[in-house]
């Protein structure tokens, strides 16, 4: 079953900021970031409970090529994305957004 994905405003801001950052570093690098993110989101949609819980009901999926993780919760057959978080940032901040 494919589940609906809902992005919190902060997560959308994370994606936009990261895209802009990578595009200014190298042409099409931001597009590659988005492509990997889409692949991860597709995996989450298909198997939302197969990724590890890291705190309470929040789950984490790390990106392979980029130092980011998607922080989400699976609730009421929907996937709520709270953060697309850079691994070098304060790790506690990614869990405070809920």
N, C-alpha and C positions, 0 to 999 in steps of 0.2 A: 504494500500500500504506500502511496506517495502522500506525505503529510504536508500541510500548509506551513510555510515559513513566515514568521513575523519578525521584522527587525525593529528593535528599539532605536530611538533617535540617536543615542550615543554610538551604537554599533554602526549605523549608517555613516555617521561622522568619521568613525575609525576607518571605514572602507574608503571613503572619499579622500581623507587626508593621506592614507597610505598610497592610494593610486597616484595622487598628485606628486607625492614624494618620489616614487619610483619613476614616474614619467619624466621628472626633471633630471634624474640621474642618467637615464638611458632611454632612447626612443623605444617604445613598445614594451618596456619592462613593466609598466603599470598594467598593460593589457595582460601580460603573463601572470601578474599577481591576481587579477580578476579571474582569469581562466582557472588557476589553481583553486581559488576560493569557490568558484562555481562547482568544481569537481567535488570538493569536500562537502558542500551543501547538498549535492545530489546524493552522496553517500549517507549523510545524516537523514535526508528525507526517506530513503529506502530502509534504513536500519537505525532509527533514532535511539534505541536503548542499547546498542552494541558498543558504545563508547563509554569510557570510565567516568563515574561520578567523582568530582574532586571536592565538592563541599555541598552539603544538603542534597538538593536535586539538580544541581548544576553539573553539566558534563563538559568535557574539554576534548577538542580534536586539534592536533597540531598540524600545521602545514609542513610539507616536505622541503620545498625550495626556499621559502621565506620564513623568517623567525617570528611567525605569528601563530596564534591559536584562536579557534572559534569557541566561545563560551556560550552555552545554550541550555535551555531547559525544555523537556518534553512534557507538555501538560495538555490534557483534554484533546488529544489527537492533533495538537499543533506544536510546532517547534518555535520557541521564542529565543532569538539571538540577542544576547545582552552585550557582547563585545567581540570584536575581532582585534585581538590584543597582541601587541609586540612583546616578545619574550624578555626584553631588557627593561621594560617598565616595571614599576612597583607592582609586584604580583597581588598584593592585597586589593589594589584599586579595581581590578577586573571583577572582583566579587562584590563590590560595594554598589554596583549599579542596579541591582535588582530592586 
